[in-house]
Amino acid sequence: MPEIPQSVLFCCDHNAVRSPMAEGILKKMHGGRVWVQSAGLRHDLEIDGFAVAVCAEIGVDLERHQARSFEEMEAWGDQIDGYDLIVSMSPASHRRALELTRWYSIEIEYWPTLDPTGIGETRERKLDAYRQTRDQILERIRNRFHRF
């Protein structure tokens, strides 16, 4: 059984959908016991409205999420070596997490997670895709952090 981390960083490509969802869900479930943040490879998008909507359905508020890149995170004083666990949610973010932590003893987990941004042509189909991603993340968090 994995150790319970004191700090977790979720990462994906833009910090606009998957990693903010994971951050919000884990904060809601265990935010008093674990420090949780998220970052992306790039900060070229803001929080996605569909991600906000589907997380609100389960009581997770993403309205005030500020997207940030790894570089911005570190520029603001949040150092990568301050995390016990980094969870990457895309292949590119996984490569970057491994690269950034090669000199540190930090646990890295790769959770391949559906990117719902290009799925669905109607609002309801898009929401369904985002719900699928949200539920995938929720299940992974429940399985990984169930001992809390």
N, C-alpha and C positions, 0 to 999 in steps of 0.2 A: 504494500500500500504506500503511495507517495506521501512524502512529508507535507504537512500543512504549511503553506508559505505565509510569510508576514506581509509580502508585497508582490503584486502581480501587475505585469504590463501586457496588455493585449495589443497586437499590431496587425495591420492589413495594409492595403495599398494607399488609400486616401484618408483614412480616419474619418469617414463620412457615413458608413453603414455598419459593417461587421464588427469592427473593434469597439465603436461606441456602444453598440448593442450589448456586447459582452461586458464592457465596463459597467454600463448601467444595470444590467441584470445581476452581476456579482455584487455590486455596491448595494443593491436592494436586498439581496439575500444575506450578505456577510460583511457589509461595509464597516460595521463597528469592530470587526475582528481582523480585517486585512485591508491594507492600502492598495487601491486599485486605480490604474490609469490606462490610457490608450494613446497610441500614436500611429502614424502612417509613414509610408515611404515619402510621400509628397503631401503638401498642404495646398492643393489646388482646387478643392471643393469644400463646401460647408456641409454641415449635418444634413442628411437627406430627409426630406419631408415624409417619405413613406416609412423610413426607419423610425422616425418620431411617432408616426401614427400607430404602427403595429406594436411598438413598445408601450405606448400609452394604454393599449388594450389590456396589458398585463400589469399595469400600475408602475411602469418604469418611465420616468421623465427624462427625455433627452433634449428638451427644448433649449436648455442653456449650454449644451455641449459646444465646446470650442475645438474645432479640428486643429491638429498640430502634427508636424513632421517630427521624425527623430531628431533632426538638427535643432528645431525650435524647442523641443523638450529639453535638450541639453543646454541650449542658450538660456533658458529660463531657470537653470539650476537643478533640473531633475536628471541626475546622472544614471546611465544605463546600469552601472554596477551597484546601484541601490536597490535592485530588484532581486527577489529570490527566484521568481519564475517569470519567464516570458513566454506567452502563447502567441504563436504566429498563425494567421488564418488564411494566408495566401502563399503560393510558392515564392513569389518575389520578396515578401516580407520575412519569410522564413530564412532565405539566403542572407538577407540584410541583418537579421537578428543574430545569426551564426557569426557573421563577419564582425559585428559590433562587440560580440562577447567572447571572441576567441582568446582573450587574455584573462578572462574572469571565470570564476567557478559559479556559473548561473545556470539553473535548469532551464532548458528550452523544450517546449512541446509544440508540435505541429498539429493543428486541428484544421484539416482541409475543410473549408466552409464555402457553401454556395454563394456566389456573388449574384444577387437578384436584380441588379440594376438594368440589365438588358432584356429581362423576361417580361412578357405580357404586353398586350396592345391596349387593353382597357384598364381603367383604374382598378377594377375588382381583380383582374388577373395579376396586375402588378402587386396589389396588396397580398394576394395569395402567395406570390413568390417571396415577398418580404417576410410573411408569416412563416413560411417554410424555413427560411434562414434563421429567423428568431427562435423558432422551436428547436432547430438543430443546435443552436448555441445554448439554449436553455437546458437541453438534455445533456450536452457535454459538461456544462457547469455543474449540474446536479450530480452527475457521475463522478466528476473530479473532486468536487468539494463537499461531498455528502457527509463527511465525518464531522463537520462543524456542528 
